[in-house]
Amino acid sequence: MNQKISKIFKQSGVIPYRVQNDNIEILLITTRDCNNWVIPKGGIAKGMSPPASAAKEAWEEAGIIGQVDVNPVGSYRYRKRGKIYQVQMYLLLVEVLTEDYPEAGQRQREWLDVNIAIQMVKQNSLKKILHEFLQLKSNSCLPFVNTQSSL
């Protein structure tokens, strides 16, 4: 009896957000082939915690720096080239947006109202996490930290 056991590859990613004029905005990036809008994510770097690795991916893929909340907000799975990936998601309040970053020439990025961002991503489980983020932030008694309008 030869049964193939699927390995699940662990990744971490961020939901990069800011508040502009009391509206929550999410920064989406394109996949390298520019076919889909996604969030920064990637494999967990050796010797790094999942939140720290997610912050590293955010810098490399989107040119953003900010505070990563170490409490995960959810996870989702996806399949790519026959492999299964499990992505643990964290919130990242964007403090710095740079023009010069490792994957600047390979991806587009765009700030979007969170409701539009939910419509733009294709992954249903990621849509659900973004929707839960919107509910959490809309119902939160905690004040948002407003970021500079230049972001």
Beta strands, then each sheet from edge to edge (+ up, - down):
strand 1: 8-20
strand 2: 23-30
strand 3: 37-38
strand 4: 41-43
strand 5: 64-68
strand 6: 74-80
strand 7: 83-97
strand 8: 109-113
sheet 1: 3+ 2- 1+ 4-
sheet 2: 3+ 2- 1+ 7+ 5-
sheet 3: 3+ 2- 1+ 7+ 6-
sheet 4: 3+ 2- 8+
end
